[in-house]
Amino acid sequence: MRRYNGPGNGTDWVEGIAVDGFGNVYVTGHSYGSGTNWDYATVKYDPQGNQLWVQRYNGPGNVDDGAFAIAVDGSGNVYVTGYSWGSGTYQDYATIKYDPVGNQLWEKRYNGPGNGDDFVYAIAVDGSGNVYVTGYSWGSGTGYDYAIIKYVQATSKPQLKIIAIPLNWQGDQQSFNDLVDTQIDFFLDQILLSTCRERFLVKKLSIQTQNFSRFSCSRSNCGVGSIKPFVESILGSDTVEAYDFILGFAEHSPCSPLAGCSNGSDVIWSAGSYEVVTAHEIGHLYNLEDEYCSNPAGSNDRRCNDGGPPYGGNDINYLDALLGCDPRNGFGCCNDCSGSYPNICCQGNQNGSAGRCVMSYANAPDPRLYCQYCSQHLDAIPKLECQTLYRLESLLPNQIVDIALTIYSNDSVNADRITLLEGEPGGFYQTEGNYRISLVNSVDSSLFNASLQLYFDYDGPVIDTVDYSSINYSSRSISCKIPYQPEMDELRLYHDANLIFSQTINFCDQDGSCDLGESYLTCPSDCPMNKKDYICVTAQDGYCDPDCALRADLDCPACGDANNDEKVSISDIVFLINYLFKCGSSPFAEKA
């Protein structure tokens, strides 16, 4: 028999025991600490009963923590789980991994949606090292629910995934691939993910069969809202929802002087040869500000840099004299910034190579890198780093509310899509902005809030000496993928403090009409597969989905589409005449 008395000389009791393949014995439970109340205590004994090590765990709340279950994998790593008081989160799931000699490798905590008490009672490890824990958890208006969590090694699949689509591309596939590599590698080389590139995936679409040849834009509509629906129509909605960003690339802008546009969440398009453009726009999605204009130097536009704490601002990448850019007028970096946005009046912070920050204008002085404040911010984003060896993964498919809205300059709003799908949540990374999207339950309690910065004059890639004053958008498109909660009852959109749009959420009312929010996936009685519901299902199921491009759904015949433009029209006859009598392009090119 072996005994263990904790440092608090109080009550200690065992809740779980495990034995490995070598006969070593592991026990875990509650043990009274010295000034820490009850803590996890895990002890390893060799086959003869000699104590090899003891590990204790005191949670962030410094109250009671108790381990209830333990497991050992084939390599001798030890996993314990139980409840632990958090900092303002009551009792949470807390799971810890130790190596064979007792070093803590990681700790994972889970606070349920109701922010109440959550208790774990069981743990298991599979042959791949994935960890499963289960117990009960306080829900949002549902009382106690059971909650099962799976932790998987982050290397099991890519954690940052991008679709690259050609827009009106006239060159060959290699030229498109080269441009994509140049733009994306410029971004990737500057973040921690560059040291574990196996966790990054870019899907380059075919310029022959997946080129968005009808992409258009104008000085009143930047066109970004048309890109995601097109990509979904050729790849399928379920495929697209598994990606983080869609990046569109054009050889030349079809609506000069526009050099690109973003929907502020998950879609960007750009044109031109400046390699910094994509990294700049992705920086905005992760809440970085422009550095080519300054409020302390005379601007009154919130998109301009606020100069940071000395000037009452809170921009992450604030202009700083210590980084070679005093935000005031006449101190060497900024001139008079009183002109209309985007008035290029600042050089931007210097980077570590003495060039200017990526978040300055496109043709700012080289060499171009993120400045110190940008890099520190991006390095702290889990999606962009390599240190997380394990991550939480739902055992069930992730359900998301996929939202697409068109917002007009007069504050009218059109709901293009509010649909329940399986996919990865994402699309809102900004912490402040002039618009706010909210989802509430039936008693008006908030379930989700996110901010978005949105304007109706030009806010795309900026090049010095180019005049953007004639650009005024009549509308802007946004999209986001919000984690679904069954209690969600109403979607709301605010412009500053004003409610400008609301929509009751109903994914199936069974009234015979395929309404907003309904789809074949959630309400097949109202939305049969052969009815348009803005969801492309590419599976071969005997129905030609009208939301898919001709060759995307295997059930749809592509006869007649000789020029591969995803529609059958008189242009196909012209194409065939050119082929037969003028040695034009072949209609037998590779198809998707």
Secondary structure, 3 states (H helix, E strand, C coil): CCCCCCCCCCCEEEEEEEECCCCCEEEEEEEECCCCCEEEEEEEECCCCCEEEEEEECCCCCCCEEEEEEEECCCCCEEEEEEEECCCCCEEEEEEEECCCCCEEEEEEECCCCCCCEEEEEEEECCCCCEEEEEEEECCCCCEEEEEEEEEEHHHCCCEEEEEEEECCCCCHHHHHHHHHHHHHHHHCCCHHHHHHHHEEEEECCCCCCCECCCCCCCCCCCHHHHHHHHHHHHCHHHHCCCCEEEEEECCCCCCCCCEEECCCCEEEEECCCCCHHHHHHHHHCCCCCCCCECCCCCCCCCCECCCHHHCCCCCCCCCHHHCCCCCECCCCECCCCCCCCCCCECCCECCCCCEECCCCCCCCCCCECCHHHHHHHHCCHHHCCCCCEEEEECCCCEEEEEEEEEECCCCEEEEEEEEEECCCECCCCCCCCEEEEEECCCCCEEEEEEECCCCECCCCCCCCCCCCCCECCEEEEEEEEECCCCCCEEEEEECCEEEEEEECCCCCCCCCCCCCCCCCCCCCCCCCCCCCCCCCCCCCCCCCCCCCCCCCCCCCCCCCCCCCCCCCHHHHHHHHHHHHHCCCCCCCCCC
